[in-house]
Amino acid sequence: MHFRQRTSQYSTAVLFLAGINGVLMLAAVVNAQFQPDFEIWLGAALIASLILHARAGFALSLAQREIDMLNRETKKLPNDTEKETEKSPGVPNVELSSVDGVSPDDAAILEKVKSAIEGERFDLYLQPIVSLPQRKTRYFESFSRLRNQDGTILRPAAYLDAAERANRIGAIDNLILLRAVQALRNLGSENQHYQIFCNISPATIFDEDFFSRFTDYLDANEDLAPRIVFEFTYPAVEMMCGAVDKNLDAISRRGYAFSVDHVRRFDLNWKKLNDQNFRFVKCSSALLLAENNGDEQARMRVKAFRERLRENEIDLIVEKVEFESHVPEILTLGIDYGQGELFGAPRPAEFYLNPGLKLAEAS
């Protein structure tokens, strides 16, 4: 791995310079009448040695963090009890049971969430995003599903309200995000040509402590950059400010693209979003069709919207497509991609990525 190469190179250089400095200092002791220019040269060599030593320490620190972040992914625990008691190295823990002012019912729900996350009872669901008019799967959007100890699904609707009341929604979102990225790594080399849209919470961007750990994780998994598109909701994009822009830039510089969904209006600053590496926009079929069936001014807004996106090299995905009767009108708008129940509901990842399983279920 690259961090091993870095640490090996720096360590070798440090040891080499330290040996030379030792010889020179021994010579200086023997010959106490050394000249000033030699003294300056020796000082410069010592400074160079210190700089390389610091670089080596920095590389080793990064290496340790990469190992910590990956340990959770590769370590196999012998039983569920140990899984549930171990903390995930390098990832902020979810301390839910000690929150003040939480009702017993909320505490019980959040304890189930905590147990599911730490016990790795996490399933990756995918929903296809298809090209139009061919309806060929081009991308997937990922969703998370947590399971109780008895195997039943713990749906977000069952715990989101409790998490918000306990002010722990950000920590939960962040941990689920990491589990989703880890699950994507396990999809197999035969599915690496697919890009996966992975929802990211504003809490990930606003939480500086977690964001630092998150970018370390991205560095340790840099091969995933071409395969993941991080998706924000429209309200989250509207809230973004200078500090958040800096964090977005840190992610995009690592090769990750962005998407914004649930778009409610057509006059966002598309040039700025393009500069921030937003490459996709999702808009509901209901909004687009309502505008297209409105007055002339409404139809012009849709047309201008499409033109601005094309100018800024942003692809439009029409989402929440549920009825076959809507498809002809959607095609007249020149939309390239579609997503919704009509093209495929969210299902366990194996359903879409394992053709044999899909055919067996269909029969």
C-alpha positions in Angstrom: 0.0 0.0 0.0 1.1 3.6 -0.6 1.5 4.5 3.1 3.9 1.6 3.6 6.0 2.9 0.8 6.0 6.4 2.2 7.0 5.3 5.7 9.7 3.0 4.4 11.3 5.7 2.3 11.2 8.3 5.1 12.5 5.9 7.7 15.4 4.9 5.5 16.2 8.5 4.8 16.1 9.4 8.5 18.4 6.6 9.5 20.8 7.4 6.7 21.1 11.1 7.6 21.3 10.3 11.3 24.3 8.0 10.6 26.0 10.7 8.5 25.4 13.3 11.2 26.8 11.0 13.8 30.0 10.5 11.8 30.3 14.3 11.2 29.8 15.1 14.8 32.4 12.5 15.8 34.8 14.1 13.3 34.0 17.5 14.8 34.9 16.3 18.3 38.2 14.9 17.0 39.0 18.1 15.1 37.8 20.9 17.3 39.2 23.5 14.9 36.5 23.1 12.2 35.7 26.1 10.0 32.5 28.2 10.2 31.3 27.0 6.8 31.5 23.4 8.0 29.5 24.4 11.1 26.7 25.9 8.9 26.7 22.8 6.7 26.4 20.5 9.7 23.5 22.6 11.0 21.7 22.4 7.7 22.1 18.6 7.7 20.7 18.4 11.1 17.7 20.5 10.1 17.1 18.4 7.1 17.2 15.3 9.3 14.6 16.8 11.6 12.3 17.7 8.7 12.4 14.2 7.4 11.9 12.8 10.9 8.7 14.9 11.2 7.5 13.8 7.7 8.1 10.2 8.8 6.0 10.7 11.9 3.3 12.3 9.9 3.2 9.4 7.4 3.1 6.9 10.2 0.2 8.8 11.8 -1.7 8.7 8.6 -0.9 5.0 8.2 -2.2 4.2 11.7 -5.4 6.1 11.0 -5.9 4.2 7.7 -5.4 0.9 9.6 -7.8 1.9 12.3 -10.5 2.8 9.7 -10.0 -0.4 7.9 -9.9 -2.7 10.9 -13.6 -2.6 11.3 -14.1 -3.7 7.7 -11.7 -6.6 7.8 -11.8 -7.9 11.3 -14.1 -11.0 11.8 -15.6 -11.2 15.3 -16.5 -14.6 16.7 -20.0 -13.8 17.9 -22.7 -11.1 18.1 -22.0 -10.3 21.7 -18.5 -9.2 21.0 -19.7 -7.3 17.9 -22.1 -5.3 19.9 -19.6 -4.3 22.6 -16.7 -3.4 20.3 -16.3 0.2 19.2 -15.5 1.0 15.6 -11.9 2.3 15.5 -11.5 5.7 14.0 -15.3 6.4 13.9 -17.2 8.5 16.5 -19.2 6.3 18.9 -23.0 6.7 19.2 -23.6 7.4 22.9 -27.4 7.2 23.0 -28.3 5.6 26.3 -26.9 8.5 28.4 -28.7 11.4 26.7 -30.5 13.6 29.2 -34.2 14.2 28.9 -34.9 11.2 26.6 -38.1 9.3 27.3 -37.8 5.6 28.1 -39.5 4.7 24.7 -37.0 6.9 22.8 -34.1 5.4 24.7 -35.3 1.9 23.9 -35.6 2.7 20.1 -32.1 4.4 20.1 -30.6 1.5 21.9 -31.9 -0.8 19.0 -30.2 1.6 16.5 -27.0 1.5 18.4 -27.0 -2.2 18.8 -27.7 -2.7 15.0 -24.9 -0.3 14.0 -22.3 -1.8 16.3 -23.4 -5.3 15.6 -23.1 -4.7 11.9 -26.6 -5.8 11.3 -26.7 -3.5 8.2 -28.1 -4.3 4.8 -27.4 -2.3 1.6 -30.4 -1.8 -0.7 -30.2 -0.4 -4.2 -32.6 1.2 -6.6 -31.7 1.5 -10.3 -31.3 4.7 -12.3 -32.0 4.0 -15.9 -31.2 5.7 -19.2 -34.1 7.0 -21.3 -35.6 5.8 -23.5 -33.6 2.6 -23.4 -34.4 1.9 -19.7 -30.9 0.3 -19.2 -29.5 0.5 -15.7 -26.7 3.0 -15.6 -26.5 3.9 -11.9 -27.9 2.8 -8.5 -29.0 4.8 -5.5 -28.1 3.2 -2.2 -30.3 2.9 0.9 -29.6 1.5 4.3 -31.6 -0.9 6.3 -30.8 -1.8 9.9 -31.9 -5.1 11.4 -33.0 -6.0 15.0 -31.4 -9.0 16.7 -34.4 -11.1 15.6 -33.7 -10.2 11.9 -36.7 -7.8 11.4 -36.1 -4.6 9.6 -35.7 -1.4 11.7 -37.0 1.2 9.2 -35.9 4.8 9.4 -39.5 5.9 10.2 -39.2 3.9 13.4 -36.2 5.8 14.8 -35.7 9.1 13.0 -38.1 11.1 15.3 -36.5 9.6 18.4 -33.0 10.4 17.1 -34.0 14.0 16.3 -35.5 14.5 19.8 -32.3 13.1 21.3 -30.1 15.3 19.1 -28.3 12.2 17.8 -29.5 12.2 14.2 -26.1 13.5 12.9 -24.1 10.8 14.7 -26.4 8.1 13.4 -26.4 9.4 9.8 -22.6 9.5 9.9 -22.2 6.0 11.1 -24.7 4.6 8.6 -22.9 6.5 5.9 -19.6 4.7 6.7 -21.4 1.3 6.9 -22.9 2.0 3.4 -19.4 2.9 1.9 -18.0 -0.3 3.5 -20.8 -2.3 2.0 -20.2 -0.8 -1.5 -16.6 -2.1 -1.3 -18.0 -5.6 -1.0 -20.1 -5.5 -4.2 -17.5 -7.4 -6.2 -15.2 -6.5 -9.1 -17.8 -7.5 -11.7 -20.0 -4.6 -10.6 -17.3 -1.9 -10.4 -18.6 -0.3 -13.6 -21.7 1.0 -11.8 -21.7 4.3 -10.0 -23.6 4.3 -6.7 -25.4 7.4 -5.4 -24.9 7.5 -1.6 -26.9 9.9 0.5 -24.8 12.1 2.8 -26.2 14.1 5.7 -25.5 17.8 6.3 -24.2 16.6 9.7 -21.3 15.0 8.0 -20.2 18.3 6.4 -20.9 20.5 9.4 -19.3 18.2 12.0 -15.6 19.1 11.7 -14.4 16.3 14.0 -16.3 13.6 12.1 -15.4 15.2 8.7 -11.7 14.9 9.4 -12.2 11.2 10.1 -14.4 10.8 7.1 -11.8 12.3 4.8 -9.2 10.0 6.3 -11.5 7.1 5.4 -11.9 8.4 1.9 -8.1 8.5 1.6 -7.8 4.9 2.7 -10.4 3.9 0.1 -9.3 6.1 -2.7 -10.2 3.4 -5.3 -13.9 4.0 -4.6 -13.8 7.6 -5.9 -15.0 6.7 -9.4 -17.7 4.5 -8.1 -19.5 6.8 -5.6 -21.6 9.9 -6.1 -22.4 11.7 -2.8 -26.0 13.0 -2.8 -27.3 15.9 -0.9 -30.9 17.1 -0.5 -31.9 20.4 -1.9 -32.5 22.0 1.5 -28.9 20.9 2.5 -27.5 22.5 -0.6 -29.4 25.7 0.2 -27.8 25.9 3.7 -24.3 25.5 2.5 -21.9 28.4 3.3 -18.2 29.2 3.1 -17.0 26.6 5.6 -19.1 23.9 4.0 -17.8 24.9 0.5 -14.3 24.2 1.8 -15.3 20.8 3.0 -17.0 20.0 -0.3 -13.9 21.0 -2.1 -11.9 18.6 0.1 -14.2 15.7 -1.0 -14.3 16.7 -4.7 -10.4 17.0 -4.8 -10.4 13.3 -3.9 -12.3 12.5 -7.1 -15.9 12.2 -5.8 -18.8 13.8 -7.7 -22.0 15.1 -6.1 -25.7 15.1 -6.8 -28.6 17.1 -5.4 -32.1 15.6 -5.1 -35.6 16.9 -4.2 -35.0 20.0 -6.3 -38.0 22.4 -5.8 -37.0 25.3 -8.0 -35.1 25.7 -11.3 -33.1 28.9 -10.6 -30.2 27.6 -8.5 -26.7 28.8 -9.2 -25.8 25.9 -11.5 -22.5 27.4 -12.5 -21.4 27.3 -8.8 -22.7 23.8 -8.4 -20.7 22.7 -11.5 -17.6 24.3 -10.0 -18.2 22.3 -6.8 -18.3 19.1 -8.9 -22.1 18.6 -8.8 -22.7 16.4 -11.9 -26.3 15.3 -11.3 -29.7 16.9 -10.4 -32.8 15.0 -9.4 -36.2 16.5 -9.9 -39.6 14.8 -9.2 -41.7 13.8 -12.2 -44.7 15.5 -10.5 -42.9 18.9 -10.5 -41.6 18.6 -14.0 -44.9 17.5 -15.5 -46.9 20.1 -13.6 -44.7 22.8 -15.0 -44.7 21.4 -18.5 -48.5 21.3 -18.4 -48.8 24.8 -17.1 -48.9 28.1 -19.0 -46.4 29.2 -21.5 -44.2 30.9 -18.8 -44.0 27.6 -16.9 -43.0 25.7 -19.9 -40.3 28.3 -20.6 -39.0 27.8 -17.1 -38.6 24.0 -17.7 -36.8 24.7 -21.1 -34.5 27.2 -19.5 -33.8 24.8 -16.7 -32.7 22.1 -19.1 -30.5 24.5 -21.1 -28.7 25.8 -17.9 -28.0 22.2 -16.9 -26.6 21.3 -20.3 -24.4 24.4 -20.3 -23.0 23.4 -17.0 -22.6 19.7 -17.9 -25.1 18.5 -15.2 -27.3 15.5 -16.0 -31.0 15.6 -15.0 -32.6 12.6 -13.4 -36.3 12.5 -13.2 -37.2 10.7 -9.9 -40.4 9.2 -8.4 -41.6 7.9 -11.8 -44.4 5.5 -10.9 -46.7 5.4 -14.0 -46.1 4.1 -17.5 -48.5 6.8 -18.8 -46.1 9.5 -17.7 -43.1 8.2 -19.7 -44.0 9.6 -23.1 -44.3 13.2 -21.8 -41.1 12.8 -19.8 -39.3 11.7 -23.0 -40.6 14.9 -24.8 -38.7 16.9 -22.2 -35.4 15.4 -23.3 -34.5 13.9 -19.9 -31.7 11.5 -20.0 -32.3 9.4 -16.9 -35.2 8.1 -14.8 -35.7 6.6 -11.3 -38.7 5.3 -9.6 -40.9 2.3 -8.8 -41.7 1.9 -12.5 -38.1 1.1 -13.3 -37.3 -0.8 -10.1 -38.1 -0.5 -6.4 -35.3 -0.4 -3.7 -34.3 -4.1 -3.2 -31.4 -5.8 -1.4 -28.2 -5.3 -3.5 -27.9 -8.9 -4.4 -31.3 -8.7 -6.3 -29.9 -6.3 -8.9 -26.3 -7.4 -8.9 -26.9 -11.2 -8.9 -28.8 -12.0 -12.1 -29.4 -15.6 -11.0 -31.2 -14.4 -7.8 -33.3 -12.0 -9.8 -34.4 -14.6 -12.3 -35.2 -17.1 -9.5 -37.4 -14.6 -7.8 -39.2 -13.7 -11.0 -40.0 -17.3 -11.7 
